[in-house]
């Protein structure tokens, strides 16, 4: 994955569970999705987005979480956005 255009965001030390998740990804040499850097940078401004996304992807629905993930991946690919 290409570096972000905002190096201060990408290099910001994440805390809590998000920081732990990012550390595990780094240790496994797995690229960290850039949106995670943004969510970690200003948690007071992004926590509601994380809760919303979790609710949409994992909350009650006639579609299974796997089907919702497949739709999201397909949409991201069609938009030429790595998912």
N, C-alpha and C positions, 0 to 999 in steps of 0.2 A: 504494500500500500504506500502511496506517495505521502511524503510529509505534509502536514497541514500548512496553510499559509499563516497560521497564528502560532508561532513556536512557543510563546509564553503560555498558551492554553495547553498545548501538547506536553510541555514539560512540567506543568503544574502537578505537585505531589497530591494525588487523591488520597482521601482519608476514608475510614470506615469500611463497610462491606464492598463498596465500589473500588476502593484502593486495593483491598485484598484480591478482588477478582482481577484487576489489572495486573497485579504482581504475579498471579498465577499464569495469566496469559503470556506475560513477558518471560517467565521462567520456562514455559513450554515453547517459546519462540513462535507464538501465535500472534498475528497482528491484532492490535486493539482497534475496534471500530472507532472512527473519529468522533462519532456522536457521543461515545463514552467520555472522551476527553472534555467535550463541551459540558456534559452533565456533571462532571467532577469539578469543573472550574468554578462555577457559580451555583452551588447546590440550592441556595435560597431562591434561585430563579428557575431552577430546572426540576426540582423534586416533584412538583405537580405534573410535569410532563412524563416523568418516569412512572408515576402512579397511574396516570391516564393510559399510557401505553400498556402497562401491565394489565389493567382492567380490560382493555380492548382485546388483548391477545390471550388472556387467561381467564377472564370473567365468564359468567353464564352466557351461553350462546348455542344456537342450534348447530354451529360448526365446531368441530373439535379444534383444540389448540394446534394440532398438526396441520389441519386444513387451513387455518388462518395463517400459519407460518408459510405454507406453500403459496398462498395468495400473495403474501408480502414479498416473498422471494421472487415470484414471477413478476410482480409489479416493479420491484427494484431493477430486475434485469431489463425489463422493457424500457425503463427510464435510464438505462445505462449507468446504474448506481450499484456499486458492490454491496452485497447484503451478507 
